[in-house]
Amino acid sequence: MAKKLKIKTHKGAAKRFKKTKSGKFLRSKAFKRHILSSKTTKRKRQLRGSVTVSDGDSAKLERMLPY
């Protein structure tokens, strides 16, 4: 009987994305790392928190984060 291969987790994706109970993926918003002095307080405040990944990209993440 052939042995079933295990899939390795993509470590880069594992550090950036989180899987929810319903199976969706969460990501943090971009543009909040550096050069923050030129950005308004409102803009920085709206960049807080996390957002769900689009359906097109979640198919790729399913393969990268199987477990």
HTML snippet that shows the backbone in 3Dmol.js (N, CA, C, O; Angstrom):
<script src="https://3Dmol.org/build/3Dmol-min.js"></script>
<div id="view" style="width:600px;height:400px;position:relative"></div>
<script>
const pdb = `
ATOM      1  N   MET A   1       0.837  -1.194   0.000  1.00  0.00           N
ATOM      2  CA  MET A   1       0.000   0.000   0.000  1.00  0.00           C
ATOM      3  C   MET A   1       0.878   1.253   0.000  1.00  0.00           C
ATOM      4  O   MET A   1       1.839   1.346   0.764  1.00  0.00           O
ATOM      5  N   ALA A   2       0.546   2.200  -0.849  1.00  0.00           N
ATOM      6  CA  ALA A   2       1.340   3.420  -0.974  1.00  0.00           C
ATOM      7  C   ALA A   2       1.131   4.321   0.240  1.00  0.00           C
ATOM      8  O   ALA A   2       0.022   4.459   0.756  1.00  0.00           O
ATOM      9  N   LYS A   3       2.222   4.923   0.673  1.00  0.00           N
ATOM     10  CA  LYS A   3       2.165   5.808   1.832  1.00  0.00           C
ATOM     11  C   LYS A   3       1.711   7.201   1.392  1.00  0.00           C
ATOM     12  O   LYS A   3       2.237   7.742   0.420  1.00  0.00           O
ATOM     13  N   LYS A   4       0.748   7.779   2.094  1.00  0.00           N
ATOM     14  CA  LYS A   4       0.250   9.113   1.753  1.00  0.00           C
ATOM     15  C   LYS A   4       1.243  10.167   2.240  1.00  0.00           C
ATOM     16  O   LYS A   4       1.679  10.151   3.391  1.00  0.00           O
ATOM     17  N   LEU A   5       1.587  11.078   1.336  1.00  0.00           N
ATOM     18  CA  LEU A   5       2.560  12.114   1.676  1.00  0.00           C
ATOM     19  C   LEU A   5       1.907  13.232   2.468  1.00  0.00           C
ATOM     20  O   LEU A   5       0.752  13.590   2.240  1.00  0.00           O
ATOM     21  N   LYS A   6       2.669  13.769   3.395  1.00  0.00           N
ATOM     22  CA  LYS A   6       2.197  14.921   4.157  1.00  0.00           C
ATOM     23  C   LYS A   6       2.571  16.190   3.411  1.00  0.00           C
ATOM     24  O   LYS A   6       3.569  16.218   2.691  1.00  0.00           O
ATOM     25  N   ILE A   7       1.781  17.233   3.578  1.00  0.00           N
ATOM     26  CA  ILE A   7       2.060  18.523   2.944  1.00  0.00           C
ATOM     27  C   ILE A   7       2.704  19.432   3.979  1.00  0.00           C
ATOM     28  O   ILE A   7       2.234  19.529   5.112  1.00  0.00           O
ATOM     29  N   LYS A   8       3.781  20.095   3.582  1.00  0.00           N
ATOM     30  CA  LYS A   8       4.434  21.025   4.507  1.00  0.00           C
ATOM     31  C   LYS A   8       3.706  22.363   4.514  1.00  0.00           C
ATOM     32  O   LYS A   8       3.221  22.832   3.484  1.00  0.00           O
ATOM     33  N   THR A   9       3.644  22.963   5.692  1.00  0.00           N
ATOM     34  CA  THR A   9       3.067  24.293   5.834  1.00  0.00           C
ATOM     35  C   THR A   9       4.045  25.322   5.291  1.00  0.00           C
ATOM     36  O   THR A   9       5.245  25.246   5.554  1.00  0.00           O
ATOM     37  N   HIS A  10       3.532  26.282   4.533  1.00  0.00           N
ATOM     38  CA  HIS A  10       4.358  27.380   4.024  1.00  0.00           C
ATOM     39  C   HIS A  10       4.580  28.349   5.179  1.00  0.00           C
ATOM     40  O   HIS A  10       3.664  29.068   5.580  1.00  0.00           O
ATOM     41  N   LYS A  11       5.803  28.365   5.712  1.00  0.00           N
ATOM     42  CA  LYS A  11       6.097  29.128   6.932  1.00  0.00           C
ATOM     43  C   LYS A  11       5.930  30.637   6.753  1.00  0.00           C
ATOM     44  O   LYS A  11       5.535  31.334   7.687  1.00  0.00           O
ATOM     45  N   GLY A  12       6.231  31.140   5.556  1.00  0.00           N
ATOM     46  CA  GLY A  12       6.048  32.563   5.291  1.00  0.00           C
ATOM     47  C   GLY A  12       4.589  32.963   5.365  1.00  0.00           C
ATOM     48  O   GLY A  12       4.255  34.021   5.897  1.00  0.00           O
ATOM     49  N   ALA A  13       3.717  32.113   4.830  1.00  0.00           N
ATOM     50  CA  ALA A  13       2.277  32.369   4.868  1.00  0.00           C
ATOM     51  C   ALA A  13       1.734  32.180   6.280  1.00  0.00           C
ATOM     52  O   ALA A  13       0.822  32.893   6.697  1.00  0.00           O
ATOM     53  N   ALA A  14       2.290  31.227   7.011  1.00  0.00           N
ATOM     54  CA  ALA A  14       1.819  30.950   8.376  1.00  0.00           C
ATOM     55  C   ALA A  14       2.050  32.140   9.301  1.00  0.00           C
ATOM     56  O   ALA A  14       1.287  32.360  10.242  1.00  0.00           O
ATOM     57  N   LYS A  15       3.109  32.908   9.028  1.00  0.00           N
ATOM     58  CA  LYS A  15       3.416  34.075   9.849  1.00  0.00           C
ATOM     59  C   LYS A  15       2.525  35.260   9.500  1.00  0.00           C
ATOM     60  O   LYS A  15       2.344  36.157  10.323  1.00  0.00           O
ATOM     61  N   ARG A  16       1.968  35.276   8.295  1.00  0.00           N
ATOM     62  CA  ARG A  16       1.197  36.431   7.827  1.00  0.00           C
ATOM     63  C   ARG A  16      -0.311  36.256   7.904  1.00  0.00           C
ATOM     64  O   ARG A  16      -1.041  37.242   8.000  1.00  0.00           O
ATOM     65  N   PHE A  17      -0.788  35.023   7.865  1.00  0.00           N
ATOM     66  CA  PHE A  17      -2.227  34.770   7.813  1.00  0.00           C
ATOM     67  C   PHE A  17      -2.684  33.881   8.954  1.00  0.00           C
ATOM     68  O   PHE A  17      -1.917  33.074   9.479  1.00  0.00           O
ATOM     69  N   LYS A  18      -3.959  34.041   9.335  1.00  0.00           N
ATOM     70  CA  LYS A  18      -4.541  33.259  10.415  1.00  0.00           C
ATOM     71  C   LYS A  18      -5.862  32.686   9.925  1.00  0.00           C
ATOM     72  O   LYS A  18      -6.648  33.392   9.293  1.00  0.00           O
ATOM     73  N   LYS A  19      -6.112  31.424  10.207  1.00  0.00           N
ATOM     74  CA  LYS A  19      -7.336  30.772   9.764  1.00  0.00           C
ATOM     75  C   LYS A  19      -8.404  30.892  10.844  1.00  0.00           C
ATOM     76  O   LYS A  19      -8.129  30.673  12.023  1.00  0.00           O
ATOM     77  N   THR A  20      -9.632  31.242  10.434  1.00  0.00           N
ATOM     78  CA  THR A  20     -10.736  31.369  11.382  1.00  0.00           C
ATOM     79  C   THR A  20     -11.443  30.021  11.526  1.00  0.00           C
ATOM     80  O   THR A  20     -11.134  29.075  10.802  1.00  0.00           O
ATOM     81  N   LYS A  21     -12.385  29.936  12.456  1.00  0.00           N
ATOM     82  CA  LYS A  21     -13.140  28.699  12.674  1.00  0.00           C
ATOM     83  C   LYS A  21     -13.949  28.312  11.442  1.00  0.00           C
ATOM     84  O   LYS A  21     -14.095  27.129  11.135  1.00  0.00           O
ATOM     85  N   SER A  22     -14.474  29.314  10.736  1.00  0.00           N
ATOM     86  CA  SER A  22     -15.298  29.052   9.554  1.00  0.00           C
ATOM     87  C   SER A  22     -14.471  28.681   8.326  1.00  0.00           C
ATOM     88  O   SER A  22     -15.023  28.298   7.294  1.00  0.00           O
ATOM     89  N   GLY A  23     -13.135  28.796   8.438  1.00  0.00           N
ATOM     90  CA  GLY A  23     -12.265  28.408   7.333  1.00  0.00           C
ATOM     91  C   GLY A  23     -11.768  29.561   6.490  1.00  0.00           C
ATOM     92  O   GLY A  23     -11.048  29.349   5.514  1.00  0.00           O
ATOM     93  N   LYS A  24     -12.142  30.789   6.854  1.00  0.00           N
ATOM     94  CA  LYS A  24     -11.654  31.958   6.122  1.00  0.00           C
ATOM     95  C   LYS A  24     -10.284  32.348   6.656  1.00  0.00           C
ATOM     96  O   LYS A  24      -9.866  31.886   7.718  1.00  0.00           O
ATOM     97  N   PHE A  25      -9.589  33.202   5.914  1.00  0.00           N
ATOM     98  CA  PHE A  25      -8.258  33.642   6.324  1.00  0.00           C
ATOM     99  C   PHE A  25      -8.269  35.120   6.656  1.00  0.00           C
ATOM    100  O   PHE A  25      -8.929  35.911   5.982  1.00  0.00           O
ATOM    101  N   LEU A  26      -7.537  35.493   7.696  1.00  0.00           N
ATOM    102  CA  LEU A  26      -7.408  36.890   8.096  1.00  0.00           C
ATOM    103  C   LEU A  26      -6.024  37.391   7.731  1.00  0.00           C
ATOM    104  O   LEU A  26      -5.045  36.648   7.796  1.00  0.00           O
ATOM    105  N   ARG A  27      -5.951  38.662   7.347  1.00  0.00           N
ATOM    106  CA  ARG A  27      -4.679  39.294   7.037  1.00  0.00           C
ATOM    107  C   ARG A  27      -4.666  40.678   7.663  1.00  0.00           C
ATOM    108  O   ARG A  27      -5.719  41.262   7.918  1.00  0.00           O
ATOM    109  N   SER A  28      -3.460  41.206   7.913  1.00  0.00           N
ATOM    110  CA  SER A  28      -3.355  42.567   8.425  1.00  0.00           C
ATOM    111  C   SER A  28      -3.289  43.517   7.239  1.00  0.00           C
ATOM    112  O   SER A  28      -2.943  43.111   6.130  1.00  0.00           O
ATOM    113  N   LYS A  29      -3.618  44.776   7.473  1.00  0.00           N
ATOM    114  CA  LYS A  29      -3.627  45.759   6.392  1.00  0.00           C
ATOM    115  C   LYS A  29      -2.212  46.257   6.102  1.00  0.00           C
ATOM    116  O   LYS A  29      -1.348  46.266   6.979  1.00  0.00           O
ATOM    117  N   ALA A  30      -1.999  46.662   4.875  1.00  0.00           N
ATOM    118  CA  ALA A  30      -0.687  47.137   4.426  1.00  0.00           C
ATOM    119  C   ALA A  30      -0.504  48.620   4.738  1.00  0.00           C
ATOM    120  O   ALA A  30      -1.439  49.285   5.183  1.00  0.00           O
ATOM    121  N   PHE A  31       0.697  49.135   4.506  1.00  0.00           N
ATOM    122  CA  PHE A  31       1.066  50.552   4.624  1.00  0.00           C
ATOM    123  C   PHE A  31       1.080  51.078   6.061  1.00  0.00           C
ATOM    124  O   PHE A  31       0.777  52.249   6.288  1.00  0.00           O
ATOM    125  N   LYS A  32       1.424  50.233   7.032  1.00  0.00           N
ATOM    126  CA  LYS A  32       1.498  50.738   8.397  1.00  0.00           C
ATOM    127  C   LYS A  32       2.815  50.336   9.071  1.00  0.00           C
ATOM    128  O   LYS A  32       2.843  50.107  10.280  1.00  0.00           O
ATOM    129  N   ARG A  33       3.903  50.249   8.300  1.00  0.00           N
ATOM    130  CA  ARG A  33       5.183  49.831   8.850  1.00  0.00           C
ATOM    131  C   ARG A  33       6.124  50.998   9.118  1.00  0.00           C
ATOM    132  O   ARG A  33       6.704  51.091  10.200  1.00  0.00           O
ATOM    133  N   HIS A  34       6.280  51.885   8.145  1.00  0.00           N
ATOM    134  CA  HIS A  34       7.236  52.998   8.303  1.00  0.00           C
ATOM    135  C   HIS A  34       6.724  54.218   7.557  1.00  0.00           C
ATOM    136  O   HIS A  34       5.715  54.150   6.855  1.00  0.00           O
ATOM    137  N   ILE A  35       7.428  55.337   7.713  1.00  0.00           N
ATOM    138  CA  ILE A  35       7.035  56.652   7.181  1.00  0.00           C
ATOM    139  C   ILE A  35       5.619  56.994   7.642  1.00  0.00           C
ATOM    140  O   ILE A  35       4.771  57.396   6.844  1.00  0.00           O
ATOM    141  N   LEU A  36       5.382  56.829   8.929  1.00  0.00           N
ATOM    142  CA  LEU A  36       4.047  57.065   9.476  1.00  0.00           C
ATOM    143  C   LEU A  36       3.793  58.539   9.777  1.00  0.00           C
ATOM    144  O   LEU A  36       2.644  58.942   9.958  1.00  0.00           O
ATOM    145  N   SER A  37       4.846  59.344   9.833  1.00  0.00           N
ATOM    146  CA  SER A  37       4.676  60.758  10.166  1.00  0.00           C
ATOM    147  C   SER A  37       3.939  61.515   9.063  1.00  0.00           C
ATOM    148  O   SER A  37       3.253  62.501   9.332  1.00  0.00           O
ATOM    149  N   SER A  38       4.084  61.050   7.822  1.00  0.00           N
ATOM    150  CA  SER A  38       3.411  61.728   6.715  1.00  0.00           C
ATOM    151  C   SER A  38       1.962  61.282   6.541  1.00  0.00           C
ATOM    152  O   SER A  38       1.216  61.895   5.778  1.00  0.00           O
ATOM    153  N   LYS A  39       1.559  60.230   7.235  1.00  0.00           N
ATOM    154  CA  LYS A  39       0.190  59.733   7.139  1.00  0.00           C
ATOM    155  C   LYS A  39      -0.662  60.338   8.244  1.00  0.00           C
ATOM    156  O   LYS A  39      -0.184  60.559   9.357  1.00  0.00           O
ATOM    157  N   THR A  40      -1.923  60.603   7.935  1.00  0.00           N
ATOM    158  CA  THR A  40      -2.813  61.233   8.917  1.00  0.00           C
ATOM    159  C   THR A  40      -3.191  60.231   9.995  1.00  0.00           C
ATOM    160  O   THR A  40      -3.106  59.019   9.796  1.00  0.00           O
ATOM    161  N   THR A  41      -3.608  60.756  11.139  1.00  0.00           N
ATOM    162  CA  THR A  41      -4.014  59.916  12.263  1.00  0.00           C
ATOM    163  C   THR A  41      -5.218  59.063  11.876  1.00  0.00           C
ATOM    164  O   THR A  41      -5.312  57.897  12.260  1.00  0.00           O
ATOM    165  N   LYS A  42      -6.136  59.653  11.114  1.00  0.00           N
ATOM    166  CA  LYS A  42      -7.335  58.931  10.670  1.00  0.00           C
ATOM    167  C   LYS A  42      -6.950  57.735   9.799  1.00  0.00           C
ATOM    168  O   LYS A  42      -7.487  56.638   9.953  1.00  0.00           O
ATOM    169  N   ARG A  43      -6.018  57.966   8.892  1.00  0.00           N
ATOM    170  CA  ARG A  43      -5.583  56.900   7.988  1.00  0.00           C
ATOM    171  C   ARG A  43      -4.914  55.776   8.751  1.00  0.00           C
ATOM    172  O   ARG A  43      -5.159  54.601   8.476  1.00  0.00           O
ATOM    173  N   LYS A  44      -4.064  56.131   9.717  1.00  0.00           N
ATOM    174  CA  LYS A  44      -3.372  55.115  10.524  1.00  0.00           C
ATOM    175  C   LYS A  44      -4.356  54.339  11.395  1.00  0.00           C
ATOM    176  O   LYS A  44      -4.196  53.136  11.599  1.00  0.00           O
ATOM    177  N   ARG A  45      -5.359  55.020  11.899  1.00  0.00           N
ATOM    178  CA  ARG A  45      -6.380  54.376  12.734  1.00  0.00           C
ATOM    179  C   ARG A  45      -7.197  53.380  11.911  1.00  0.00           C
ATOM    180  O   ARG A  45      -7.548  52.305  12.398  1.00  0.00           O
ATOM    181  N   GLN A  46      -7.498  53.744  10.658  1.00  0.00           N
ATOM    182  CA  GLN A  46      -8.282  52.863   9.796  1.00  0.00           C
ATOM    183  C   GLN A  46      -7.476  51.664   9.295  1.00  0.00           C
ATOM    184  O   GLN A  46      -8.048  50.686   8.814  1.00  0.00           O
ATOM    185  N   LEU A  47      -6.159  51.741   9.408  1.00  0.00           N
ATOM    186  CA  LEU A  47      -5.301  50.622   8.997  1.00  0.00           C
ATOM    187  C   LEU A  47      -5.118  49.589  10.108  1.00  0.00           C
ATOM    188  O   LEU A  47      -4.447  48.576   9.909  1.00  0.00           O
ATOM    189  N   ARG A  48      -5.707  49.837  11.267  1.00  0.00           N
ATOM    190  CA  ARG A  48      -5.613  48.875  12.377  1.00  0.00           C
ATOM    191  C   ARG A  48      -6.486  47.655  12.106  1.00  0.00           C
ATOM    192  O   ARG A  48      -7.346  47.671  11.226  1.00  0.00           O
ATOM    193  N   GLY A  49      -6.250  46.609  12.872  1.00  0.00           N
ATOM    194  CA  GLY A  49      -7.111  45.429  12.808  1.00  0.00           C
ATOM    195  C   GLY A  49      -6.799  44.536  11.639  1.00  0.00           C
ATOM    196  O   GLY A  49      -5.805  44.733  10.940  1.00  0.00           O
ATOM    197  N   SER A  50      -7.649  43.550  11.425  1.00  0.00           N
ATOM    198  CA  SER A  50      -7.427  42.593  10.357  1.00  0.00           C
ATOM    199  C   SER A  50      -8.663  42.483   9.474  1.00  0.00           C
ATOM    200  O   SER A  50      -9.776  42.811   9.886  1.00  0.00           O
ATOM    201  N   VAL A  51      -8.441  42.015   8.250  1.00  0.00           N
ATOM    202  CA  VAL A  51      -9.488  41.905   7.237  1.00  0.00           C
ATOM    203  C   VAL A  51      -9.455  40.496   6.670  1.00  0.00           C
ATOM    204  O   VAL A  51      -8.417  39.835   6.706  1.00  0.00           O
ATOM    205  N   THR A  52     -10.588  40.029   6.144  1.00  0.00           N
ATOM    206  CA  THR A  52     -10.599  38.708   5.511  1.00  0.00           C
ATOM    207  C   THR A  52      -9.964  38.791   4.128  1.00  0.00           C
ATOM    208  O   THR A  52     -10.057  39.810   3.443  1.00  0.00           O
ATOM    209  N   VAL A  53      -9.325  37.713   3.740  1.00  0.00           N
ATOM    210  CA  VAL A  53      -8.651  37.620   2.447  1.00  0.00           C
ATOM    211  C   VAL A  53      -9.706  37.390   1.363  1.00  0.00           C
ATOM    212  O   VAL A  53     -10.720  36.739   1.614  1.00  0.00           O
ATOM    213  N   SER A  54      -9.474  37.921   0.162  1.00  0.00           N
ATOM    214  CA  SER A  54     -10.422  37.751  -0.942  1.00  0.00           C
ATOM    215  C   SER A  54     -10.519  36.277  -1.349  1.00  0.00           C
ATOM    216  O   SER A  54      -9.614  35.487  -1.080  1.00  0.00           O
ATOM    217  N   ASP A  55     -11.616  35.928  -1.991  1.00  0.00           N
ATOM    218  CA  ASP A  55     -11.877  34.529  -2.357  1.00  0.00           C
ATOM    219  C   ASP A  55     -10.827  33.980  -3.323  1.00  0.00           C
ATOM    220  O   ASP A  55     -10.454  32.810  -3.238  1.00  0.00           O
ATOM    221  N   GLY A  56     -10.359  34.814  -4.229  1.00  0.00           N
ATOM    222  CA  GLY A  56      -9.346  34.370  -5.193  1.00  0.00           C
ATOM    223  C   GLY A  56      -8.039  33.996  -4.540  1.00  0.00           C
ATOM    224  O   GLY A  56      -7.385  33.038  -4.951  1.00  0.00           O
ATOM    225  N   ASP A  57      -7.650  34.755  -3.511  1.00  0.00           N
ATOM    226  CA  ASP A  57      -6.395  34.473  -2.819  1.00  0.00           C
ATOM    227  C   ASP A  57      -6.534  33.364  -1.779  1.00  0.00           C
ATOM    228  O   ASP A  57      -5.555  32.693  -1.450  1.00  0.00           O
ATOM    229  N   SER A  58      -7.742  33.172  -1.263  1.00  0.00           N
ATOM    230  CA  SER A  58      -7.922  32.144  -0.230  1.00  0.00           C
ATOM    231  C   SER A  58      -7.722  30.742  -0.786  1.00  0.00           C
ATOM    232  O   SER A  58      -7.360  29.830  -0.043  1.00  0.00           O
ATOM    233  N   ALA A  59      -7.952  30.555  -2.088  1.00  0.00           N
ATOM    234  CA  ALA A  59      -7.707  29.251  -2.715  1.00  0.00           C
ATOM    235  C   ALA A  59      -6.216  28.917  -2.674  1.00  0.00           C
ATOM    236  O   ALA A  59      -5.837  27.765  -2.459  1.00  0.00           O
ATOM    237  N   LYS A  60      -5.365  29.943  -2.885  1.00  0.00           N
ATOM    238  CA  LYS A  60      -3.912  29.738  -2.817  1.00  0.00           C
ATOM    239  C   LYS A  60      -3.494  29.433  -1.385  1.00  0.00           C
ATOM    240  O   LYS A  60      -2.633  28.587  -1.145  1.00  0.00           O
ATOM    241  N   LEU A  61      -4.114  30.132  -0.437  1.00  0.00           N
ATOM    242  CA  LEU A  61      -3.756  29.939   0.971  1.00  0.00           C
ATOM    243  C   LEU A  61      -4.180  28.570   1.486  1.00  0.00           C
ATOM    244  O   LEU A  61      -3.543  28.028   2.389  1.00  0.00           O
ATOM    245  N   GLU A  62      -5.246  28.002   0.926  1.00  0.00           N
ATOM    246  CA  GLU A  62      -5.666  26.641   1.301  1.00  0.00           C
ATOM    247  C   GLU A  62      -4.542  25.649   1.068  1.00  0.00           C
ATOM    248  O   GLU A  62      -4.316  24.750   1.878  1.00  0.00           O
ATOM    249  N   ARG A  63      -3.838  25.817  -0.047  1.00  0.00           N
ATOM    250  CA  ARG A  63      -2.716  24.923  -0.365  1.00  0.00           C
ATOM    251  C   ARG A  63      -1.514  25.193   0.513  1.00  0.00           C
ATOM    252  O   ARG A  63      -0.806  24.268   0.910  1.00  0.00           O
ATOM    253  N   MET A  64      -1.279  26.472   0.818  1.00  0.00           N
ATOM    254  CA  MET A  64      -0.090  26.828   1.611  1.00  0.00           C
ATOM    255  C   MET A  64      -0.256  26.491   3.094  1.00  0.00           C
ATOM    256  O   MET A  64       0.715  26.148   3.768  1.00  0.00           O
ATOM    257  N   LEU A  65      -1.494  26.590   3.601  1.00  0.00           N
ATOM    258  CA  LEU A  65      -1.753  26.326   5.026  1.00  0.00           C
ATOM    259  C   LEU A  65      -2.765  25.192   5.163  1.00  0.00           C
ATOM    260  O   LEU A  65      -3.937  25.446   5.441  1.00  0.00           O
ATOM    261  N   PRO A  66      -2.333  23.950   4.974  1.00  0.00           N
ATOM    262  CA  PRO A  66      -3.273  22.838   5.010  1.00  0.00           C
ATOM    263  C   PRO A  66      -3.756  22.457   6.411  1.00  0.00           C
ATOM    264  O   PRO A  66      -4.825  21.864   6.554  1.00  0.00           O
ATOM    265  N   TYR A  67      -2.979  22.791   7.443  1.00  0.00           N
ATOM    266  CA  TYR A  67      -3.334  22.310   8.800  1.00  0.00           C
ATOM    267  C   TYR A  67      -3.709  23.429   9.744  1.00  0.00           C
ATOM    268  O   TYR A  67      -4.027  23.176  10.906  1.00  0.00           O
TER     269      TYR A  67
END
`;
const viewer = $3Dmol.createViewer("view");
viewer.addModel(pdb, "pdb");
viewer.setStyle({}, {cartoon: {color: "spectrum"}});
viewer.zoomTo();
viewer.render();
</script>
